[in-house]
Amino acid sequence: MSSKKVLVTGGAGYIGTTLVPMLISLGYDVTVIDNLLFRQSVFLDLVKYPNFTFVKGDVRNEKLVQEHIKGKDIIIPLAALVGAPLCALDEKSTIAINKDAIIYLNKIRSKNQLILYPTTNSGYGIGQDGIYCTEETPLNPISLYGTTKSDAEYDLLQSENVLTFRLATVFGISPRMRLDLLVNDFTYKAFSQKFIVLFESHFKRNYIHVKDVARAFIHGIDNFEKMKNQTYNVGLSSANLSKMELALEIKKQVPEFFITESEINKDPDQRNYIVSNDKIEATGYMPEINLEVGIAELLKGFQLMNNTPYSNV
């Protein structure tokens, strides 16, 4: 059991609500800062733990951040406006939260405080057909979301005691559920509507279960000394799939799912790439939940949601 103190900003979000209970169970003393933008009540079952503290606040509040960064051993900055559609709705806040707040956090922290930061492999933008993006592949983000996250990562990697994860598209059930993520979205359409219209169905990307993202953070903490000051792709090596391939995987579990394509419209998210996860796998990390299991979990979970509007837009 650990007695280290962890600050998680944005901890009441999709990833945080999976990661924070794991940290609590391992004995970490966890403080979460979150503004509860989506009015979520996700930590009621954690208030009984003395090693859990919740602070309702915004990471743009520099005084608040200064107060709660003191005495922490590990900082995990999850707070962000996530996804191209949401970021396009409020560009000023996107830059302030996704980039400026991270740069400020990095500026005021002690050099001995460890940072584990999630960025996105959407920073690769449009890859080359058949060529895997590695951590050495030049970044070419095509959305404000990708640009702000990549800029923040660049700033962090100029410092010491930093570890960054370029996450694949995340999927799976989480207490702060999201339906705007691709696997979750497609599976929900299969569950609720039984049909989907695909735009640019050949576009590819990589995927990773939200619990395996949380496990990557735990792995990074446990192996920080040998992994530090580098970035790592985090995804399922078995799931570099096109949108059509993803839809067909879902159809295996929902046979009545009707899939059609449109040649007229364009996908608002134009990223298209495949990713190598060899670097993090060489450190001993391997995802535990494959796409098939994750889809089955989603279909089971959707029976319990009662049309709640889980989304980031």
Residue pairs with C-beta under 8 A, 6 or more apart in sequence:
1 26
1 27
2 26
2 27
2 28
3 27
3 28
3 29
4 28
4 29
4 73
4 74
5 28
5 29
5 30
5 31
5 71
5 72
5 73
5 74
6 23
6 28
6 29
6 30
6 31
6 72
6 73
6 74
6 75
6 76
7 31
7 33
7 68
7 69
7 72
7 74
7 75
7 76
8 16
8 19
8 20
8 23
8 30
8 31
8 32
8 33
8 76
8 78
9 32
9 33
9 34
9 59
9 65
9 75
9 76
9 77
9 78
9 79
9 101
9 105
10 16
10 33
10 34
10 59
10 77
10 78
10 79
10 80
11 17
11 19
11 20
11 30
11 32
11 33
11 34
11 76
11 78
12 32
12 34
12 36
12 40
12 42
12 43
12 54
12 176
13 34
13 78
13 79
13 82
13 176
14 82
14 170
14 174
14 176
14 177
14 178
14 181
14 210
15 78
15 118
15 170
15 174
15 210
15 213
15 214
16 32
16 34
16 78
16 176
17 40
17 42
17 43
17 174
17 175
17 176
18 174
18 175
18 210
18 211
18 213
18 214
19 76
19 78
19 213
19 214
19 217
20 30
20 32
20 43
20 46
20 52
21 46
22 214
22 215
22 218
23 30
23 218
24 30
24 46
24 49
24 51
24 52
26 218
27 51
28 51
28 74
29 51
29 53
30 51
30 52
30 53
31 53
31 54
31 55
31 68
31 72
32 43
32 52
32 53
32 54
32 55
33 55
33 57
33 59
33 64
33 65
33 68
33 79
34 54
34 55
34 56
34 57
34 79
35 56
35 57
35 58
36 56
38 176
38 312
40 175
40 176
42 175
42 176
43 52
43 54
46 52
46 54
47 54
55 64
55 68
57 64
58 64
59 65
59 77
59 79
59 97
59 101
59 105
60 96
60 97
60 100
60 101
62 104
65 101
65 104
65 105
65 108
66 108
69 75
69 105
69 108
69 109
69 113
72 113
73 113
73 114
74 113
74 114
74 115
74 116
74 221
75 105
75 109
75 113
75 114
75 115
75 116
76 115
76 116
76 117
76 217
77 101
77 102
77 105
77 115
77 117
78 118
79 97
79 101
80 97
80 98
80 149
81 87
81 90
81 93
81 94
81 97
81 98
81 145
81 312
82 145
82 312
83 145
83 180
83 181
83 312
83 313
84 122
84 143
84 144
84 145
84 146
84 268
84 269
85 180
85 268
85 312
85 313
86 94
86 145
86 312
86 313
87 94
87 98
87 143
87 144
87 145
87 148
88 143
88 144
89 313
91 144
94 144
94 145
94 148
95 144
95 148
98 145
98 148
98 149
98 152
99 148
99 149
99 151
99 152
102 117
102 152
102 155
102 156
103 152
103 155
105 115
106 115
106 155
106 156
106 159
106 162
109 115
111 159
111 160
111 161
112 161
113 161
114 161
114 162
114 163
114 221
114 224
114 228
115 156
115 159
115 161
115 162
115 163
116 163
116 164
116 165
116 217
116 220
116 221
116 224
117 152
117 153
117 156
117 162
117 163
117 164
117 165
118 164
118 165
118 167
118 213
118 217
119 149
119 150
119 152
119 153
119 164
119 165
119 166
119 167
119 231
120 145
120 146
120 149
120 166
120 167
121 133
121 166
121 167
121 168
121 205
121 206
121 233
121 235
121 273
121 275
122 141
122 142
122 143
122 145
122 146
122 149
122 205
122 269
122 271
123 139
123 140
123 141
123 146
123 149
123 150
123 153
123 166
124 133
124 137
124 139
124 140
124 141
124 271
124 273
124 275
125 139
125 140
125 141
125 142
125 146
125 271
125 273
126 140
126 142
126 270
126 271
126 272
126 273
127 133
127 137
127 272
127 273
127 274
130 274
131 274
132 240
132 274
132 275
132 276
133 233
133 273
133 274
133 275
133 276
134 233
134 276
134 278
134 279
135 166
135 230
135 231
135 232
135 233
135 279
139 150
141 147
141 149
141 150
142 270
142 271
143 269
143 271
146 271
153 164
153 166
153 231
156 162
156 164
157 164
157 229
157 230
157 231
160 228
160 229
161 224
161 228
161 229
162 228
162 229
163 220
163 224
163 227
163 228
163 229
163 230
163 231
163 232
164 230
164 231
164 232
165 213
165 216
165 217
165 220
165 231
165 232
165 233
165 234
165 280
166 231
166 232
166 233
166 234
166 275
167 208
167 213
167 234
167 235
168 205
168 206
168 207
168 208
168 233
168 234
168 235
168 236
168 239
168 275
168 277
169 181
169 182
169 183
169 205
169 206
169 207
169 208
170 181
170 207
170 208
170 209
170 210
170 213
171 181
171 182
171 183
171 184
171 207
171 208
171 209
171 210
171 291
171 294
171 298
172 183
172 184
172 209
172 210
172 211
172 289
172 294
172 297
172 298
173 210
173 297
173 298
173 301
174 210
177 184
177 301
177 305
177 308
177 310
178 184
178 310
178 311
178 312
179 185
179 188
179 310
179 311
180 311
180 312
180 313
182 205
182 207
182 243
182 246
183 207
183 246
183 291
183 294
183 295
183 298
184 298
186 196
186 243
186 246
186 247
186 250
187 250
187 295
187 298
187 299
187 302
188 298
188 302
189 195
189 196
190 196
190 247
190 250
190 251
190 253
190 254
190 257
190 299
191 254
191 298
191 299
191 302
192 302
194 254
194 256
194 257
194 258
195 257
195 258
195 259
195 260
196 247
196 257
196 258
196 259
196 260
197 260
197 261
197 262
198 243
198 244
198 247
198 259
198 260
198 261
198 262
199 261
199 262
199 265
199 266
199 267
200 243
200 266
200 267
200 270
200 272
201 242
201 243
201 244
201 247
201 261
202 242
202 243
202 244
202 272
203 242
203 243
203 267
203 270
203 271
203 272
204 240
204 241
204 242
204 243
204 245
204 272
204 273
204 274
205 240
205 241
205 271
205 272
205 273
205 274
205 275
206 233
206 235
206 236
206 239
206 240
206 273
206 274
206 275
206 277
207 235
207 236
207 239
207 241
207 246
207 291
208 234
208 235
208 236
208 239
208 287
209 236
209 287
209 288
209 289
209 294
211 288
211 289
212 234
212 236
212 287
212 288
212 289
213 234
215 285
215 287
215 288
216 232
216 234
216 280
216 285
219 283
219 284
219 285
220 227
220 232
223 283
223 284
226 283
227 283
232 279
232 280
232 283
233 275
233 276
233 277
233 279
233 280
234 277
234 280
234 285
235 275
235 277
235 287
236 277
236 287
236 290
236 291
237 276
237 277
237 278
237 281
238 290
238 291
239 290
239 291
240 274
240 275
241 249
241 291
243 267
244 259
244 261
246 291
247 257
247 259
248 259
249 291
249 292
249 295
250 257
250 295
251 257
251 259
252 292
253 292
253 295
253 296
253 299
254 299
289 297
